[in-house]
């Protein structure tokens, strides 16, 4: 395999920063740090960095599976056979074929990705974590110098899923490239209870300590399969604004009679069929088989399927040359993003107020882990220099709610449906690709510890209830002892929250 070209990645980052704009990609939004580190508040006098920890979503990726793309392609083929395509619509088939091929070969030739294909990180995903690690190192160089000098561990933990494992690999590799003496200090492992808690099951060994997380996961999964959630999602998909946007989008691709037949249940498509895609060097072929389980049966589903391609293309700009923005105008993309945000809000986010902590209780174990790590530092245990966790949107979203962060943790009562008017929760802010929560800890000679939180690399306040822990009215640094005491009042005892 050829090594990753970092120069190409740097050029890609510049291209992305110039091209993305307000395109409404929801949680598929490619990552951009939300604050220039040069504008960060300086740590208080007499304090030095002693520790950092983070939770990060995997970087930009391709489609997770061979489903919606194939179903949409089959719908396109049906329209092609019926001469029901507009001039623009005739171009969609080649773009969908390019999408399927790019995903089938995704990761081939990239050192560090062992199994090419659907679900892998794209080149920009690799760059997102590489560059984030480089910025972390530049922010805290003395911390990593002390780690190398004193043999302090850098703990890397992943969910075990390929794209999370790869993110951890590329992130830690970037740190080691900056300072090779860190290599023997990197201690990598997997923890599903910590980082894949939304899908725990019979395959997971449950101890007494982990049983609350397991039970919370099962309760959440019951909600995700519930008739109540299905009804909420059906109401969201039935909104007039969505239907109008869908018809406007499809009018650019299909002739009116085909759209009417689709909405009348006279046309449909599923992800049936097979494909074989071979790399340019002829050394790798991926054989794909559709399972027939993904169906497109109306105009709304067809438009949302196209929106999925539109969003996925934004994360694969190095591998995919197809331009899906020509099929969906920004005002239509906004409607689809609001729809997907509504679904995510109820399925993964703060959700219904009547559900209490159902959607984020399973993140309690991870919440406690942040405090346990910080507790050790505050107590003078400096054996760890960093803990770096890599997981998924389904991990980041409930943790943000568990932390009680403004705009990310407020549920809505059942009588007030989610919309951009009713809620500040936005998928592209809470969980874009490579979304991350970072804590930097500093200590003085007296052993006093302060902490600063970065969310997507923007200095971020803890909940207003913890204002008394702030070093100043507007400071982003918090006295750790007071902050922990505040959280103990909010969530009983944060270190024991996974035992409740």
N, C-alpha and C positions, 0 to 999 in steps of 0.2 A: 504494500500500500504506500501511496505517496504521502509525505507529511503535510500537515495543514499549512497553508500559505497565510501567514499573519498579515503580510502586506495587502493581500487581497481582502482580508477581513477589515482592515482599517479603511480601505476604499469603500467597502460595503457600508460601514458605519456612517461615513460621510453621505453616501447616497441615501441612506435611510433617513437621516436627520433632515435632508432637504426635501424628501419626497412624501413622507407620511402625512403630515398635516392633520386636519380634522377629517379622518376617513372612517371613524366609527368601527373599529375592529373589536370592541368589547374585550373579553379576556384573551383574545388572540393578538392584542396589540403588541408589536415588538417593543422590547425594553429600551427605555431611555432614562438615565438618572435624572431625578427631578430637581436637583440643586447642584450648583457648582461648588465643589469642596472648598474653593477659595473663599466662599462666603460663610463657611461654618463658623459658629461661635467658638472662640478660643477657650480652651479649658481653664478653669480657675488657677490662679497663681499657686505654685507649689505642688500641683498634681501632675503625675506622669501616667501614661497609659500602661495598664497592666494586663488587660484581657479584652478580647472581643468575641462575640458570638453572633450567629445569624441563622435564620431560616430562609431559604431561597427556593422559589419554584424553579423547575427545569427551564432551560432556555427555549427560544423559539423552535418550533418543531413542525413537521409535516402533519398530514392527516393521521389520526390514530389507527384507522383501519380502512380496508377496501370496501366501503359501503356507500356513502352518499354520492361520491364521485361517479361510481359505476351506475348507480340508479339514475342519476341525472343524465349520464351519457346515454343510457338506454332510452330515456324519455326523448332526448334529442334525436336519437336514431329513428324513433317512431315518428316524430314530426318530420324528419328528413324524408322518410318513405312516403309520407302523405303530402309532400310539397307544402308543408305548413310553416316553413322557416322564413323569417325576414332576411334581408341582406346581412344585417349584423348577426342574426341568429345562425346563419350558415357558418360563421367563423367560430362559434362556440365549440363545435365538435373537436376541432384541432386543439383548442385550449384545454378541453377536458382530457383529451388523450395525453397532452403534455403534462397535465397535473398527475394523472395516474402513473405515467412513466417516471416522473421526478420522485414521487413517493415510493415507488417500487425500488428505486435505486438509491434512495436517500441514505447518505452516510458512506456509500462505497468510495474507497480511496482516502477516507479520513482516518488518520491514525488515532486510535482510541475508541473507535466505534467498531465493534466486533461483528455485528449482525445487521447489514444494511436492510432498509425497507421501511415500511410504514411505521410511524410513531417515533422515529429517530429525531434527534436534534438536527437542525439545518446548520449551515455554516454560520449564519448570523446568531443562532443559539449558542454555538461554540464561542463565538466572539463576545456575546453578552456576558458570559461567565468569565471568560478570560480577562476582559477589560474591567469587570467588576472587581476581580481579585487584584488586578494591577492598581486600581484606585484604592482598595483597602490597604494594600501594602504601602502605597504612597502616603496614605493618611496616618499610618501608625508604624513608621519604620523602626523606631526605637523599641517597640513591642517585639517585633520579629528579631531584632538584634539580640534582645535579652532572651528570647526563646531559644535561639541558636546557642547562645553563650551558656545558658543554664540548663539546657536539655529539657525544656518544657514542651509538653505534647500539643500537637495540633490534631484535634479529634475531628474526623470527617465521617458523618453518618448519612446514609441515604435510605430511601424507602425500599430499595431493592429493584425497582423498575428500571429498565435500561436507560431511559432518558434522564432519570434522576442520578443514577450511578455515573453516567457519562458527564453530567454537569459537575458532580463532585470531582471527577477525574480532571476535567479541564480547569476547574477553579484551582485545585491544589497544585496542578502542574504549573499554572501561571505563577503561583507563589514561589514554588521551588525554582522556577526559571529566574526569578528575581533574586533569590538567595538560595543557592544549591545546598547550603548547610542545613536547610530545613527538612530535606528529604527524609532522613531517618526518624524525624519527629512526627511525621504524618502517620496517624493510626486510623485506618479506614474500616468501616463496618456497616451493617444493615440493621435497622430496627423498625419493623412494621407497626408496632404499637405506638411508637413515637411519631412516625411519619407517613403511615398508610392506614391510619385508624378508621377511615371511612369504609374500608372493605375487609374488616377482620372477619374470620369465619372458622370453620372446623379445622382448617389446616394450621391454625395458630395455637401454640401451646400457651395456656392461660394459667398464670400463677395467682395466688390470692391477691398480691399487690396489683396485678394488672387486670383483675376481674372487673373493676368498675369501668375501665376503659373499654373492655370487651363488651360489657353490657350496654354501655352508651353507644358503641358502634352498632350493635344489633338494633337498638331502638331507633337510631338514625336511619338505618337501612330499611326498617319497616316504614318509616315516614317516606323515604324516597320511593317506595313501591306502593304507597297508600292510595286509595281511591280519592281521598281528599286532595292530595297533591295533583293527581291526574285531573281532577275537576278544575283546580286552579289553573293548571297549564292549558286546559281546553278553553277556559274563559279568556286567557291571554291570547291564544291563537285565534279566537273569534272576534277580537277587537276590530271595529270597522276601519280604523286607520291602517292596521296591518293588511287587511284584505285589499284596501285601495292601493297601498304601496306595492303589494304583490302583483296586482293586475297591471300597474304602470310599468313595473320591471319586465314582466313577461311580454308586454305589448311590444317591447323592443326586440324580442327574440322569436316569438311565435305569432302566427296569424290569428285573428280574433276567433275564428271557428274552432281552432285547436284549443285555445284557452277555455272557451265555453264548454267544449266536450270534456276537458280535464276537470273543470269544476262540477260538471254534471255526473261525474263518475264513469264516463264513457272512455276515458283514457287513463292509463296508469303505467307505472314502471317500477321494477325492483332491481336490486343488485345481483342479477343472475349473469352467468357467463364466466369465462376464464380469460386471462391475459398472460403473456410471457414478455418480459422486458429484459434486454441484455445491455450491459455496460458498453461504453464506446470501445474499450479495449478487448471486448469479447470474452473476458475472463469470469464474468459473473452474470447469471441469469436468475431472475426471480419469477417463479410461477405463481399466479394469483387465481384464486377461485372465489367468486361471489357466493354468499350463503343464502341469498334470496330473502333475507329477513328485513331488509330496509326497503320501504315502499314510499313512493310519491304518488298521492291519489288526488291532489287538488292543487290549485294555483298557489295557495299560501305555502304548502310544503315544497313546491317546486322553487319558489322564490327564496325560501329559507335555505334550501339546499344550495342554490347558487350563491347566497350570502356566505355559506360555509366555505365555498371555494374562494370567494373574494377575500375572506379573512385569512384563510390558510396561505394564499398567495403572498400576503404581506410578510409572512414568516419564512418564505423560501425564495427570496429575491436573487440569491446566488445560483440556485438550482433550476429555477422556473422563469422562463422569459415571457410567459403568457400574461397579458394585461387584463385582469378581471374587473378593473375599475371602470372599463368602458361599458360594462353591462349593468352597473348599479350606480345611480347618481347619489351624491352625498346625502340629499334629503331622504332618499329611500333607505340608505345604509343606516341613517340615524334611527329610523323606525325599526329596522331589524335589530340594531344594537339594543334599543330599549326593550324589545321583545325578549332577546336573549338575556339581558340583564334582569328582567322580571322573573324569568324561569330560574336563573342562577340565584337570585335573591331568596326565593322560597325553597329551593332545593339545597343550596350550599351556604347561603348567607344568613343574615339575622332572622329572616323569615317572619312568621306570624307571631305576634306578641303572646297569643294564647298558648303557644308551644313552649314558652319559657326558654330554657337553655338547651332544648332538644338538639338543635342544629350545631351547637358548639361544645356541648358537654364533653364529647369525646376528645376535644383538644386540651382538656384539663391536664392530662399527663405531659403534654408538650409545654404547656404554660408553666407547670411546676418545674420542668427541666430547665427552663430559662432561669428561674429563681434559684434552683439548686446550684447551678453553675455559678451564678453571681454570689450566692451565699458563701461558697467555698472561697472565692476571691476575697470577699469582705472579711472572712475569718482568717485570712493570711495563707491559705492553701494555694500556692501558685504553680501547682504541678501541670495545670492546663494553661496554655497561652491563648487558645482559641477553640471554639467548637463550631463547626460548620455543617449545617444540616441542609439536605437537598431533597425536595419532595415535589408537591403538585399544587395546583390551584385549590383542590379539595382539602389541602392542609393549611395553606396560607389564609384562605377566607375564614374558616372557623376560628383560627388563632387570633386574627384581627378582631373578631367579635368577642372572643374570650378576654382579650386585653382591654376591651371597652373603648376602642379608639374612635374618635369622633368621625362621623360619616360612614363608619364601617361596622357599627355594632348595634344600630338602632332598628328594632323590628317595627312592623306595622300591625295595627289591629286588623282583624279579619274583614271588617266592614270598609277598610280603606285600601283598595288595591294598589299594588306597586305601580308607580309611573315616575318619570323624571320630575314631574311636578310635586309628587308626594314624598319623595325620598332623595337624599343626597348620595345614596349608595350607587357606585359605578364600577362595573367590572374592570374597566381599563385603568382605574386608579387603585383598586384593591388588589387585583391579581392579573396584571399584564404578564406577558412572558417574562420569566426571570424575576418576578416580584420578590421583594426581600424585606425582612425585618432584621435590623442589626442593632446590637447594644455594644457600645464602647464603655469600658469601665476604667476609671482613673483612681489612683490612691495618692495620699500625701504621706509624709514621714510619720505622722501620728496614726496612720492606719485607717484614716477616714476614706470612705469610698463614695464616689459619685458616678452616675451613669447618664449617658445620652443615648436616645433612640433615633435611628434613621429608618424611615420607611421609604423604600425605593430611593434610598440615598438622600432623602430630604429630612432635615431635622424636624422631628415630630414630637408633639406634646403627649404625655401620658394623660389619662382621663382628668377632667377638671376637679374631680373629687380629691385628686392627689396634688392640688396646687400648693399645699403647704410644704411639700417635699422639694419644691423648686428652689434653686439657689437665689433666684431673683424673680420678680414678677413676670418677666418675659424670657428668662433664661431657659435654654433647652437642657441644661444640666440639672440633675436631681440628686439630692442626698439619698443614697441607696437605702440606708436604714429606715428613713422616714417613708420612702416609696414602698418598701416591702410591708411596712406597718399599715400603710394605706390599703394596699391590695389585700392584706389579711382581713381588713374590715369589709372590703367589697365582696370578697370571695372566701369568707371564713378563714382558712389557712392555705395560702397558695401552694405551699410545698406538699400539703396533704390533700389537695383538691382532687387528685386521682384516686383517693381512697374514700371519697364521700359516697 
